[in-house]
Amino acid sequence: MTASLHCAGLCKSLGGRPILRDLDIRIEAGEVVSLLGASGSGKTTLLRIIAGLVEPDSGSIALDGRLVWGGQTAVPAEKRRVGMVFQDYALWPHMTVAGNLAFGLHSQRLPEREIVARLDHALDVTRLAPFRDRYPAELSGGQQQRVAIARCLAARPALMLFDEPLSNLDAALREDMRIEMMDLVRREAITVVYVTHDQAEAMAVSDRIAVMRSGEIAQLDTPKAIYEAPADSFVASFIGGFSVLQGEVRDELFRIQGGGAEAVRAPGAGAGAGMLVVRPEDARPAEAHPCNRLQGKVLSRAYQGRCWRLAVDLGSQRVRLDWPDAPPVGEPLAFSLPPERCVVLRT
């Protein structure tokens, strides 16, 4: 049975350095939530605290309303019904696929009939039944990852934790494995906390994303909401390769700092200092939106397949744009931004 998760006021320090700062997060049963952040943001520490592998300094953790850590309560990891899929798979090399799955079940002293039923189900849903008698060294990276997931499923967890599970796979296999893995956990209706530093991966797998910064959650929302309305400049810079331009708003006109007379219309933006969020894909030809025409100098270009990613100098600031062709480096470029896409964040 899947479970909800509620972490409240979690704090953790290592060597006197704060890792988690009074962190709160609530995840509903059956929900997939990603912890997205740079190295050192606290996401893996939070995952290990939820699993019971690390103790917080303070706070509480509840699964389905039942306290597993906090006050005088400290439920050990093996009794939390939490499964964890590690980055390095952590398979026993001397055991077959079936042996790896059965090892933890035998340690729980389950009846043999129950072990066989769980084993068969986990191998079936992960399409590993033909490989049950093979050893990890005889499997591909993707197959080894499926074994790690199957082992977790066989334990019937209420909550599954994924710690950068696809980082060891090549790009093409990573995407295929991601689709397959998330289809599996959603069919099994398991609550998932998924750690990654890859924003594209977080966008693809999550019902909601928690963007982490220095042990705190900077924003927790749906992928669409975070992309369309980032909470601040940190989130905007971390998600999607956005550019954040400093400037000032007056009469719904955002004047770019150091950009001379350059300004764009930003409907609904309040007066005062602010930051304009520019998404690369929003760039349009200059004539598309004459009221929001800007001009800069091309600093670099890189082919992205469907377009060219340009770095454009606007004076004292730079902006990244997706462009249909490859203007020469060093040449001027005029472009425009749709007014309805001009999001201004307060400083």
RADADA-V183402 format. One record per residue. RES is the residue in one letter. PSI is psi as a letter, one per 30 degrees, with the letter a starting at -180 (999 if undefined). Layout:
# RADADA-V183402
<<RES/PSI> <RES/PSI>>
This chain:
# RADADA-V183402
<<M/k> <T/l> <A/l> <S/l> <L/k> <H/j> <C/k> <A/k> <G/h> <L/k> <C/k> <K/k> <S/k> <L/k> <G/h> <G/f> <R/k> <P/k> <I/e> <L/k> <R/j> <D/h> <L/k> <D/k> <I/k> <R/k> <I/k> <E/l> <A/k> <G/g> <E/k> <V/j> <V/k> <S/k> <L/j> <L/k> <G/l> <A/l> <S/k> <G/g> <S/f> <G/g> <K/e> <T/e> <T/e> <L/e> <L/e> <R/f> <I/e> <I/e> <A/f> <G/g> <L/f> <V/k> <E/k> <P/l> <D/e> <S/l> <G/a> <S/l> <I/k> <A/k> <L/j> <D/h> <G/f> <R/k> <L/k> <V/f> <W/k> <G/k> <G/b> <Q/g> <T/k> <A/i> <V/k> <P/l> <A/e> <E/f> <K/g> <R/f> <R/h> <V/k> <G/k> <M/k> <V/j> <F/l> <Q/e> <D/g> <Y/e> <A/h> <L/k> <W/j> <P/f> <H/g> <M/k> <T/l> <V/e> <A/e> <G/e> <N/e> <L/e> <A/f> <F/e> <G/e> <L/e> <H/e> <S/f> <Q/f> <R/h> <L/l> <P/k> <E/e> <R/e> <E/e> <I/e> <V/e> <A/e> <R/e> <L/e> <D/e> <H/e> <A/e> <L/e> <D/e> <V/f> <T/g> <R/h> <L/g> <A/e> <P/f> <F/g> <R/f> <D/g> <R/l> <Y/l> <P/e> <A/f> <E/g> <L/l> <S/l> <G/e> <G/e> <Q/e> <Q/e> <Q/e> <R/e> <V/e> <A/e> <I/e> <A/e> <R/e> <C/e> <L/e> <A/f> <A/f> <R/h> <P/l> <A/f> <L/k> <M/k> <L/k> <F/k> <D/j> <E/h> <P/f> <L/g> <S/f> <N/g> <L/l> <D/l> <A/e> <A/e> <L/e> <R/e> <E/e> <D/e> <M/e> <R/e> <I/e> <E/e> <M/e> <M/e> <D/e> <L/e> <V/f> <R/e> <R/e> <E/f> <A/h> <I/k> <T/k> <V/k> <V/k> <Y/j> <V/k> <T/l> <H/g> <D/j> <Q/e> <A/e> <E/e> <A/e> <M/e> <A/e> <V/f> <S/k> <D/e> <R/l> <I/k> <A/j> <V/j> <M/k> <R/j> <S/h> <G/g> <E/l> <I/j> <A/e> <Q/k> <L/j> <D/l> <T/l> <P/e> <K/e> <A/e> <I/e> <Y/e> <E/f> <A/i> <P/k> <A/e> <D/a> <S/e> <F/e> <V/e> <A/e> <S/e> <F/f> <I/k> <G/g> <G/g> <F/l> <S/k> <V/j> <L/k> <Q/k> <G/a> <E/k> <V/k> <R/k> <D/h> <E/g> <L/k> <F/j> <R/k> <I/k> <Q/k> <G/g> <G/g> <G/b> <A/g> <E/k> <A/l> <V/l> <R/k> <A/i> <P/k> <G/f> <A/k> <G/l> <A/k> <G/a> <A/k> <G/a> <M/k> <L/k> <V/k> <V/j> <R/k> <P/e> <E/f> <D/f> <A/k> <R/l> <P/l> <A/e> <E/f> <A/e> <H/i> <P/e> <C/f> <N/h> <R/k> <L/l> <Q/k> <G/a> <K/k> <V/k> <L/e> <S/l> <R/k> <A/k> <Y/k> <Q/g> <G/d> <R/f> <C/a> <W/k> <R/j> <L/k> <A/k> <V/k> <D/k> <L/g> <G/c> <S/f> <Q/l> <R/l> <V/k> <R/k> <L/k> <D/k> <W/k> <P/f> <D/a> <A/i> <P/k> <P/k> <V/k> <G/f> <E/l> <P/l> <L/k> <A/k> <F/l> <S/l> <L/k> <P/k> <P/e> <E/f> <R/g> <C/j> <V/k> <V/k> <L/k> <R/k> <T/999>>
